[in-house]
Amino acid sequence: MSTIRFVVLYGMVILSAGSAFVVHLALRNQNVALGYEAERARAESARLRSQINQYRLELGAQRAPGLLMAVGRAERGMVEPDQVTTLIVGGSLRPGRASGRPR
């Protein structure tokens, strides 16, 4: 009777150790998956923060266009499109003929 009891208890120990190992692997796999998900969430959060900063800059530029124009003129040397001067460098004094017989 004691050998049957020993075999049953030994089987239960092996079964419980095996199931504990399977549970350990499942929890470890879930932990790794949660780590990857947390990293993706951090990256998304950083992307959204930079997008919010970009929107704040655009909003500030729309609220104060005079300031934006002053900075563009002073620091960047920008001018409005209708104030652009066109210089032709290296052209001939006499324009060529567009049609007619060649000379």
Buried (B, 14 or more C-beta within 10 A) or exposed (E): EEEEEEEEEEEEEEEEEEEEEEEEEEEEEEEEEEEEEEEEEEEEEEEEEEEEEEEEEEEEEEEEEEEEEEEEEEEEEEEEEEEEEEEEEEEEEEEEEEEEEEE
